[in-house]
Amino acid sequence: MSKAREPSAAGSPHDPRGAERFNEEKATYTVASATPDLDAGLQAIRDTVKTLKPVPGVYRMLDQRGDVLYVGKARVLKNRVANYTQPKNQPQRLLRMISQTRAMEIVTTNSEAEALLLEAQLIKRFRPPFNVLLRDDKSFPFILLRSDHDFPRIMKHRGARRAKGNYYGPFASAGSVNTTINALQKLFLLRSCTDSFFSRRDRPCLLYQIKRCSAPCVDRISKQDYAELTQQAKDFLAGKSGAVQADLERQMAKAADDLDFETAAILRDRLRAATFIQGSQAINASGVGDADVFALASKGGQIAVQAFFIRGGQNWGHRAFFPSHTKGVDEAQVLTDVLAQFYEEVPPPRTILVDRELPEQALIEEAFAASAEHKVAISTPQRGDRRKLMQQAQRNAVEALDRRLAESGTKAKTMRELAEFLELPEVPQRVEVYDNSHIQGAKAVGGMIVAGPEGFIKNQYRKFNIKNAQTDDDFGMMREVMQRRFARAMKDDPDRETSGEKAVWPDLVLVDGGKGQMSSVRDTLEELGIEDVPLIAIAKGPGHGREGREVFHFPDGREKMLPTNSPVLFQLQLWRDEVHRYAIGAHRAKRSRAITASPLDEIPGVGPARKRALLLHFGTAGKVRAASLEDLQRAPGVSAGVAQTVYDYYHAGG
């Protein structure tokens, strides 16, 4: 949550711990009060206050470009927003925000709990620079056991939960989901194939042969028996693993007594799968039921929040979060903001364990209960198994933060050395790396990856389908990519005012290639009137292919190399390899789509359903082309008008 910090916080003159800070901030205000920026911001807020009513809602502060600076919620909007018009009571952080504010947007809600949920949603959407941000752009994976088929499918799921079925999660990573699904397939023999694959089978697939599916597609199991396996899977995932294991042990013993050793062996393997799932729980969460555990650690100006995900007494993974924009914000408020943004996407369990009391805890419980449609209790365990679990989470939070700080220190040193080697004015905050991928010019794709001080920024990766360059002209392809990329940058941000996460302009452009690629990029940017973006090309050096002998080409024709054990070289190779992977992946996807394309795709007015009907009736696109108008009209699902359209398309010249 982004609760506006009240004047009674550490900046109050009545708080002895904050007296020194208050005096400093007051002095800062005395200087800043005369600046037109602060006056303009205060006036924009005062104009908004005049229109507000004493109702709950969410407010957004906007800068002169219309970008969101801050999102906050309030039980009484008029009072909360009016607090910002008293600059003497504001900390320096909020003074900077007010100075940049030029307009406000208001959304009223029915309750403060509803405002809290909307606030979290807007923070995740706009990522304002003055809100605490949960820096994690990956959605959390779930296990989905679908219920819209006679033989339900078990599968990994991300994103919106639109499909009918039971969702189990969240899991900390895709790897943990895949491992669990593989074990569940061995345990319950549930299918994982798509419905279309299922409907086309006339014999069992490989999964049946390796005892990971019961082959319902070819009636190797009855609907009733499959339903029993499905119910066992639901019970197991809901925490009733002991009962499921006891039932399997009983069945195995009976099969052995009946001398049905083949069935007994199958049941033995299923029991081993159950033991594997339970044995993979590195955290003792027995007796906890469904709960998420959060612990916070702070050090060196950075904060780590460690989360454990417990479902049915089983640990489904853990993840450390490192929220940003936390300077000057109380740690309990940081944890509150992290929870709000985390549960904006993930449904909250009935129990949330935290390592400290949270501000407005009752309000948070009310808001989470409204979104989850069941009661949610937030508590700080003091004794017993839950206290031990919390202590383990706290240790993990400290260790995660220590690792982060150690990595940051090493990474910062590497980035400083990289800036020095590449002769950059300062450490780059946004690095764009480019590469092309094609096969003899066919299906050419350009790839751009983006990296920053925190690592790869994958939601800003871009691919460029090559449209104009000659298929055998690598340099021309790179020119086209650069022209399109930077023409768009000049349109979106001609004054280069955007910074931080919303940056449009790179601090460094790294191109996979040699002198030719460097010349293409340099000349293209000069034609656009751009001469101050640092450019470097990285090419394989002597031996052409030996790692560690890369040559770095500068725009003025100079070349440099690095020692084979240089951390700077490793960092540059990492970026180069990532763009290479991304470009090849985009090219392969484009090639795969071309392989599965049909000549019928080019006929206007023939959609997927009619194309499928024609191919099912005639067999191939060639036979559709050769068919007479009368034959086309007789195809099921094809109207006379569509038949005429298809016939005219192929016989227009005749």
N, C-alpha and C positions, 0 to 999 in steps of 0.2 A: 504494500500500500504506500501511497505517496502522501501521507498526512503532512499538511503544511506545518512546518516547525513553529511552535508557538513562541512568542517573545519570552516566555518564562524559562526557556531552555538555557543552555550554558552561557548564552549571551546576556543574561539578566544581570543588572548591577547589584541585585540582592543576593546573588549566588556567589559566595566567596571563592568557589573553585573557578568560576568563570569571570572574575573581576578583571583579571589581566587581559583576557581575551575581549571582554566587553570594551575596555578602554581602547584597545587596538582597533576594534571594529568601529567604535564611535569616531576615532580619529580618521579612519578611512572614510567614514560617511561624511565627515566635515569637509574633506577634500572633494568627495564625489558629489556632494549635494549641489555643487555649483555647476556640474556638468549637464549639458542638455540631454544626454542619453538617459540619465536617471530621471530627470524631470519629465521627459517624454513618456518613459515607462510608467511613472506614477500617474500621469494624467490619463493614460490609456486604462489603467486599472480603476481610477476614480470614475471615469465615464461608464465603465461596466457596472460598478457598484450601484450607480443610480438606477439601473434597470433591474436589479436583482430583488428577489423576494425571499423571505425566511423559510425556504424549503430545502430538502436534501437534493444533492446532485453532484455533478462532476464538472470541473472547469479545466480548460486548456489555455495555457499562455503561449502566444505566438510571437515570433520575431517579425522583422520587416519583410522577410521573404515568404511568410506564411508557414514556416516550419514550426513544429511543436517544440517548445522549450521545456514544458513541465505539464504533467497531468496530476491533478489532485482531486480528492473527494471531500465532501463536507456534509455534516448533518444539517447545518444552517448555512446556505451558500452566502448570503449577504454578509454575515459576520466573519466567515472565514476569509473571503476575498478582501473585505475591508481591512483585515490585519496587515495586508501587504502595503497599505497606504501610509503606514507608520514606519518610515525607513530607519529611524533611530533605534528601533527595537529589533532590527533584522541582522542576522549574521552576514558575514561577507559573501558567503555562497549565494544567499538569496538576494543580496544587493546586486550582484552580477546578473542574476536572472531578471530582476526588475528592470535593470538598465537596458536589457535587450528586448523587453516586452513592448510590443506595439499594438497588440489586439488580444482579445480573449474570446473563447467560445464556451458556451454554457449548455449543459444538458441536465434537465431536472429529472429526478427519479421519484418513485413512490416511497422509497425508504433508504436509510443510510446503508443497509446491507446490499441493496440493489446497486447503490452508487459504488460501493466497494468492489463489486464484481465487474462493473463497467469500467472502473478505473484500471483494474488489472488488465482487462482486455485492450484498452487503449494504449497502455504502457507497452505491451508486447507488440502492438501494431506500429506505433510511432517511434518507439525507443528514444524518448526525449533525453537530452544531455543532463538535465538537472534531477532526474529520477534515478533511484537505485535500479539497476538493470540486471536481470538474470541472463548472463551471457551464455546462452545455449540455444542455437538455432536448429537443433535436431529434435524431432518429435520422438516420443518414447514408444517403443514397440510393445505390442500386446499379443497374447495368444487368443485367437478367435476360433470358437467351436460353433460353426454355423448351424442354423436350425431351419433353413429354407429348402431342405432336400431330404428325401427319404433316407439317404445315407449321409449324415452330416460330415463335413470336411473340417479337418483341423489345419490351421494355417497361421502364419505370422501376419500381423496387421499394424499399419501405421495410419495416422490421419483421422479424418472424421469417421465416427462410428455409425455408419448408415446401414450396413448389412445386418440382417436379423441373426441373432445368435447370442452366445455367452462370451463376454470378454474377460480375460484374466491378465492382470498386470497392474502397474507397469513393470517392465523389465529394464534393467539398467542399460542393456546394449543388445544389438541384433545378435551378437554371438551367443549371449546367454539364452535368448529365445530359441535360436536354431538348435543349440545343444539340448534344451528341454524338449522341444518338439521331436527331435530324433529319438530321445529316450521314451517319450510318450507314445510314439508310433510303435516302438518295440513292446511297450507295456500293454497298449490297448488295441493295436493293429488297425488304427483308424486311417482312412484315406487322406491324402494331402493333394491329390490331383484336382485340376479344374473340372467344372461340370462338363465342358465340351470334350475334354480328354476322356472323362468317365463314360460319356455316352457313345464314344466311338470304339471302345475296346471290345474285342472279340476273344481275347485271351489275356491272362494275367500279365502284369508288367513286372519289371525287375524287383520292385519293392515287395511283391508277394514272394518272390523267390528267396529274398534275404530276410523274410519273416518280419517285415515292417508294415505290412498291410494285409487285410483279410480278403482282399479282392472281391468286394461287393459288386464291382462292375460286371463280373461274369458269373454272379450267383454262387460264389464259393462260400457264402455265408448268408443266412436268412435275414430278412429285415428285422425280425424280433431279436435274434442273437446280436446283430449289429447295434440295435437300440440298447441292449444290456451293456455292451462295451462302451457305448457313448455315455450312459448313465454312470458307469464306473469312472470314466475319465472326468466327468463333472464332479463326482464325489472326491476324487483324488485332488483335483485342482482347488476344490473348496476347503481342503484341509482334512478330509476324512481318509487320509492315506493309510492309517492303521487298519481300518475296517476293510479297505480294498486288499491290502496285503494278506490279512487273515483269510479272506475269501479265496484268494489265489492259492495260499498254502493248503487250504482244505481241499480245493479242487485237485491240486497236484498230488496230495496224499491219496485221494480216492482213485485217481488215474493209475498211480503206482500199484495200489491194492488190486485194481482190476487188470493189472499187467498191460495196461495201455501206455507203454513206455514212450511212444512218440508224442502223445498228448502231454504226458508228464514232462518231457523235455521242453516242449513249447512253453508250458506254464513255468518251468524253472527259469527259462530265459526271460520271461516277462517279470518274474520276481527280481531277477538281477537288475533289470531296467529300473524297477521301483527303488531298489537299494541304491542305484547310481544317483538317481534324482535326489534322494534324501541325503546321501553321503556327500553330495556336492555343496551342501549348505555349510559354508565356512563359519557361519554365525549362528549361535545357539538362540533360536527364537521360539522354542517350544513354549506353549501356553500363552503366547502373545496374540494369536489369532490374526486378524487383518489389521495392520498398523503400518504407518510410515514413521521413521525415526529421523529427527534432524538435530544436528549439533553444530555449533559455530565456534570457530577459532579465529583469532586475529593476531597479527604480528607484522611489524615493519610496514604499517599502513595498508596492509592487504587483509582480506577476509576470505575464509574458506567455510563453506557449509557442506557437511557430510550428510548424505541421505542413505538410509537403509530401507528397502521395500520388502515388507513382510506380508505374505498372504497365506492364510491357512496354517500359520505356524512355520512356514517355509520361507527361507531367505531367497528372494528373487533378484538379488543383485544390489549393488550400491554404487553411488556416483558422488563425486565431489563437485560442487559448484563454486565459482569464483566471481561473485557479483561485482559489477563496476559502479563507479560514481558513488562510492560509499564514504568519501572523506567528509567529516563533520556530521555524519549521521549516527545516531545511537545504535549500538549493536542489536538491541532487541527490535528496533524499527527495521534494521536491515533484514533480520530474519523474517519479520512480518512481511516485508515486501517480497522476499524470495518465495515464501509460501503462497502469497496471492498470485504471483505470476506463474509459479509451477502448477498450481491447481486451476489456473485458467484453462489449461489444456487437458490435464489429467484429472479424472474423477477422484475426489478425496475418499479415503477409507473412513470407517466409523471411528477410528482412533488415530490421533496424530500425537506423537511424543516429541517434546522439545526440551532443550536443556536450560530454558530460562522462561520466566513469565513474559508474556507478550502484551504490548499496549492494545487496548480495545479487544481483548481476547474473546469476550462474549459476543461482540459484533462479528468477529471473524468466524466463530462457530456458527452463528446464525446465517451468515452469507454462504459458507460452505455447505451447510445443511440444505439451503434453498437450491443450490446448484446440483447437489448429489441426490436430493429427494430422500434423504434419510438423515438421522441424527449424527452429528460429528462432534466428537469431544476432543479438545486439545488439553494436554496435561503435561506436567513436569514430574517424572517418576522420582520418588524419594527412597524407595527400598525394594528389595526382592529382585526377581529376574529382570523386570523392566529397568530397574536402576543399573544392573550389570550391563544390559544391552545399551543403555544410554552412555555409560562409561566407555564402552567399546567404540561407540560412535564418536565420542569426544576424542579418544586417542587417534582414531582414523582421521578426524578433521585436522588435528595438529600435525600428523604425519603428512597429510596431503598438502597442507600449507607449507611445511618445511620443504617438501619436494618442489613445490611451485616456486618458492623463493630461490632455491638453489638453481632451478632451471632458468628462472628469470635473470639471475645474476650472470650465469654463463651466457645466456642468450643475449643479454644486453651488451656484454663485452664483445661477443661475436658480431653483433650488429654495428657497434662502433668501429670495429676493425674493418668490417665490410664497407662502411661509408668511407673510411680512409682509403681503402684499396681502390674503390671505384671513383674516388675524388668527388664525393657528394658533399654539399655544404653542411648537411646534418643527417642524422639517422633517418632513413626513409620510413614513413608511417603507412604508405600504401605502395606496394610493388605490384606491377602488372607484368605477367610473363606470357609470351605468345609462341605458338607453334602451329604448323599446318599438317594435315594428314590426308593422304589420298593414295590410290593405286594407279600409277601411270596417268595421273590427272583426273581419274574418275572419282565421282562422289567426294569432291574436295571439301574439306571443312577446316576452318580456322578455329583455334581454341585460345581462350584467355582465362588464366587463373589469377586470383588476387590474394596477396599475402600481406600481413601486417605484423606488428610486434607480438601479438598473441597467437600467431600462426595463420593457417589458411582461412580465408573468409569465403566459404563455399557458396553462400547465398548470392555472391556477386560474380561467380564464374559466368562466362558467356561463350557461346559458340557462334560462328559466322559461316553460313552456307555460301560458298564461293559462287558468285553469279556471273561476273563479267570477265575475270581473268582467263587467259588461255590455259587449257588443261595441262600443258607441259611447262608452264612458266611459274616456278616456285616464287621467284621474286615478285612477279605480278600478283600472285595470290596474297603475298604479305602486304603489298601496296594497297590492295583492295581492303584488307582487314583494317589496316591503319587509317585509311581514309574514312571508312565508315565509323570506326571507333571514335576518332578525334573530331570528326565533323559533328557527331552527336554531342560530344563533350562541350564543344564551342556553342552549340545551341542551348544545352541545358544550363551551363554555368559559364557564360562568356567572361565574367569578371573574376572567376576562380575564388568565389567567396566561401563556398562550401568546404567544410573541414570535418575531421573526425570520421565517424562511421558513415556519414552521408557524403563523403568526399567523391568528387567526380574526376578530379585530375590526379594522376599518379605522381609520386615522388621519384619513381624509377621505372623505366621500361626495359625489361630484359627479353631479348629475342633469341630463340634457339636457332642458331645459324652462324655463318661467317661473314666475310666482307660483303658479299652480295646482299645478304639480308640486311646488314647494317646500312648499306647505301640506299636500299629501297625504303627502309623506314625513315632514315634521315631526310631523303629528298621529299618523301610524301609529307612529312610534318612541315618542312620548309615551305612547300607549296601552299599549305594551309596557314602559313604565317606563325607557326609554332616553333620557336627556337630555344626554349628554355626548359624543356622536359629532358632530363638525363636519359641517355640511351646507352645500352651495352648489349653486345651480341656475344653469345657463348657458343664456341665451336669445339668439336673434338680436335685435339692437337696431333702431334707426331704419332704415327702408328694408327691413327683414325679408328678409335674405338677403345683405346686403353683408358680406363677410368683414371682420373687424376692428372691427365695431361691436357686439360681443357685450355683453350686460348680465348682471352677476352678482348674483343675488338671495340675500340673507342670511335666516336664519330669523326675524330680528326685523323684516323688511320693508324693510330698507335695500337700496339698489342701488348698484353701483359699475361703472365702466368702466375700461378700460386704453387707453393709446395704441396706435395701429394697428401700430406697429413694436416693440412690447414683446416681449422674449423670453418673459416670463411668459405673455402672451396666446398666443403660438405654442405653448407647452407645453400649455396648457389646451385649445386647439383640437385639438392632436394627440390628446389623450385623448378629446375629444368625437367626433372623426372616427372613431377606432378603435372605440368602442362602437357608433357608428352603423353602421359597416361590419359589425361582428359581429352586431348585431341583425337587420339586413337579410338577411344570409346565412342566419341561423337561420330567419327567416320564409320565405325563398325555398325552403329545403330542405323545410320543413314543407308548403308549398304544392305543391311538386313531388310529394311523397309522396301528397298528397291527390288530385292529378290522376291518378296512376297506380293509385290504390286501386280496388278492385272491390267491388260489393255482396256478392260471395261471401265477402269477408273477414269479414263479420259472422256467418256461419253457424258455430256451435260444432262442432268435430270435423272441419272441412274444412280440411286443411292445404294448403300450396303445391302439392304433387304432384297431389292430387285436384282442386284448383281449376284447375290447368293442364289436366288431363284433360277436365274438363267444358267449359272454354272451347274447347279444340281440337275437341271433338266437336260442340258446339252453336253455336259462333261468338261469341255474346255472352251477357252475364249475363241480358239480357231473355228470351232463348230458353230459358235454363236455368230461369228462373222459370215460364215458360209450359209447360214439358215435363211430360208425364204421368209417373207413377211407373214405368210400363213402359219409357218412353223413357230415363229416368234410369238404370234398371238395365242397359240395353243399352250404355251409354257405356263404352268400354274403360278399365280401371283403376279403375272405380267399383264397389264392393261393394254388395250388396243393403242392408246396414245404412246405408251412407253415402247411398245413393239415398233411403232412407226418411227419413233425417235432413234432407236437402235439401228433399224434398217436404213434410215436416211443417212446416219453417221457413216456407215460402211459403204453405202452405194451412192453417195452424193455426186461422185464424178461420173457415174454410169448413167 
